[in-house]
Amino acid sequence: MGKRKPVIGINCDMDMEGAGRPRPRPYVFVLADYFDAIIQAGGLPILLPPLDNDEDIRQVLAGLDGLLLTGGGDVDPSLYGRPLHPATKLASPRRLQFDLLLTKAALAFEKPILAICLGAQMLNVAAGGTLRQDLEDQTQGRLEHRQVPNDDKEVHIVTISPGSSLAKIVGTSPLGVNSTHHHAVDTVAPGFKACSTASDGVIEAIERPTGPMTLGVQWHPERLRDSDRHRSLFKALVEQAGPDPRAPD
């Protein structure tokens, strides 16, 4: 029997098949880049459908070694006490409720977490932070962050805070990233710190400095896996998760 691989949970997105038809049906999915990135890093990905029971979520988490929180639509601003901005396009309510419960439980269980785009925003909100809902009208001298047609290209540079956990993973030199978002972290959650910013001051990554890896990045490293630096984020998650020492080889 081979060595046990770290088991990494990946939250699924949710949409409606046949939207606008008399009987649209909900379905769950995840883009292959996410689980391919975990496989490439040596982990075993497990896809998580949106559960709505906190005890069920805790039971699922007990069987995971780490968690990858995926991108998607926008976080509901009512979760951090703000009114809805006209440009905000909410992710599925069922998914958002699941993501919130899942993230809070993973933080409490101190599971290693890598959170991407929407995942990073939810990580900040679940821990008590807030978001900017639309960079276009809330950031002066801004970069163009919503470059959806270039989602697999490095379109701007971010700086990495020296001494941060992120710096230990990707190094301290400026990093080229893709950018497909219009939300971003505003107030950083208690116990977290910003560890990367863009030239216009937009926070590009947050982390919890203590405990296991708890890192949220605003870009999509799963689409930039030809780069060693972006690939290293998934390798770090899998290494941090590690196998259960009680499990047989």
N, C-alpha and C positions, 0 to 999 in steps of 0.2 A: 504493500500500500504506500502510495507516494505521500510526501509531506503535505500536511493540511494547509490550504491557502486561506489567507484572511478573507472573511466574508464581508462584503461591502454592500449595504443597502442603498438603492437608488430610488428616489421617489418618482412616481409616474405623473405625467400631465393628464388632463382630462378635457374632452371636447364632445361635441354632439355630431353624430353621423346623420346626414340628411336634415341639417338645420333648415328651418323654413317649411319643412314638409309636415303633414298632419301628425305623424308619429316619429319624431326624431329620437334616436337612441344614443345614450351616453356611452363613450368608450374611453379606455385608458391606454396610454402609449408612452414610450420614451424614445428619443432619438438614439440611433445606434452608436453615435460618437461617444456617448457617455459610458455605456458598458464596454465598448471596445477599448476605451482608455483604461478602464480598470483591469480588463483582461491583459492588456499590453503591459501594465505595471505589475502583474503577478497576482492580482486579486481575483476573487470569485464574486461576480456581481449578482445580486438578488433584487428583482424588481418589486417595488412596494406599491400596491394599489391604494387609493385614498380611503383609509379607514376612519371611522368617526367615533370610536370608543377608546378612551384613554388607556384602559386596562389592556385592550388588544394591542395597542401601539407599544405599550411597555413590554408585553410578552414578545412581540416581534423584535424589538430592540435588544432584548436579552440574548437573542440568537445571532446578533450582528457584532462584528468586530469594529466596524466603522461605518460612516454615512457620507454619501455624496448627495448634496442637495442641488437639484437641477434648475435651469432657467425656465422662463415662460412669460406669462402676462404680468400684470401689475398687482402689487399688494393692495388690499383694501385699506385706505387711509383711516377708516374708523378704528382700526387696530392700534393706531398710534395717536388717536385723538385729533385728527385733521379732517376738514371737509373734503369732499370729492372734487378734484380738479377736472375741468372739462377734457383734458388730454389723457386722463387716466383710463386705461382699458383693463378692467379687472380680469384676472385669471378666474377659472372656475371656482365658485364659492366652496364647493365640496373639496376641491384640491387645497384651497387656501386654509380651510379649517384643519385639514389633515396636516399640512405643512407646519402650521403653527404648533399643533399638539406634538407632532413628531420632533420638531426642533427643540421645543422646551424640554421634552423628555430626554433627548440626546444630550442636551447641556447638563441636565441634572444627573444623568448617568455617566457623564464625562467620557462619552464616546468620541473618538477622533472624527472630526468633521472637515470636509472640504465643500464649501458652498459657492455656487456659481451664479452670477447675474441675479435673477429673482431669488435664488437660494441665498445669496449674500445679503440681499435686502431683507429677506425674512429672518435670517440669522440675527441681524441688527434689531429688527422689530421685536422678535421673540425675547431678546435679552433686555429690552426696555429702551431702545433707541427710536429715532424718527427718520423719515425720508424726505427728500425733495421729490415732488411729483412730476415736474417737467423742467428739464434743464434748459429748454429753449427760452423760457421766460423767467427763469430763476437764477441764471448764471450770466454775469457780465463778461465780455471778452471770451466767450466760451469756445471750446473746440466743438467740432461736429461729432457727437458721441453716437448718434443713431445712424450708423452706416451699414444698414442691413444687407445691401447687395455685396458688401465686402466682408461678409461675416467670417471668411477664412483667411483674411489678410491682416497684416499688422498696419494699422492706419494712424496710430499716434503712439507717443512715448509716455511711460509712467516712471516716476522715481520710486525707489525702494528705500525704506527707512533703515539705516545701518543699525545692526544689533537686533533687528526684529526677527521673528520666526520665519517670516517670508524671505528675508535676506539670507537666512541660513539655507533655504531651499533653492532659491533662484539666483543668489548673488546680489550685490549692491549696485551694479552698473544699471543704467537706464534700460528699461525693457519695452520692446515694441509689442503692442497688444491690438487685438481687434476690438470693435466697439459697436454694440447693437442695442443700446439702452437709452431711455430718457428719464428714468428714475435714478436716484443715487442716494447714498447715505447722507443725512443732514446731521443730526445729533448722534454721536457715537454712543452706543449702549454702555451703561456702567460695567466696569470690568474688562472692557475692550479698548483697543486703541487703533487709530488709523495707521496703516503701515505702508501705504502707497497712495500717491496723488498724481493727477494729471497737471499739465501746465496751467490750466484755468482754475486750479484749486479743487476740482471735483475729487472726492475720495474714491479711490479705485480698489482699495483692499482694507479689510479690518481683521484683527486677530485678538484672541484672548491670550495674553502673554504667559499665563500660568496654566499648568495642567497639560493634557494631551493636545495635539494639534487641533486648533479650532480656528479656521481661516476661511474668510469669504473674499472672493475676488469678483470684480465687476465685469471683467472680460470673459471670453469663452476659451479656456486653454484646451478643451477637448477638440476644438477645431484647428488647433495649431500644434498638433502633436509631432510634426516634423521637426520642431524646435526642441532641443534638449531641455531648455529652461522651462518651457511650458509642460513638457512631458514629466519633468521632475516633480510637479505638484501632485500628480497621481501616484507616482512612486513613493513620495513622502507619506501620502495618506495610507497606502497599503503597508508601508514599513511601520508607521505609527500604530496601525491597527494590530498587525502581527497576529500570529496564531495563538489560540488559547493554550497556555502551557500545560493545561490538564488534559488536552486532547491527545489521543494516540497518534504516532507518526504513521 
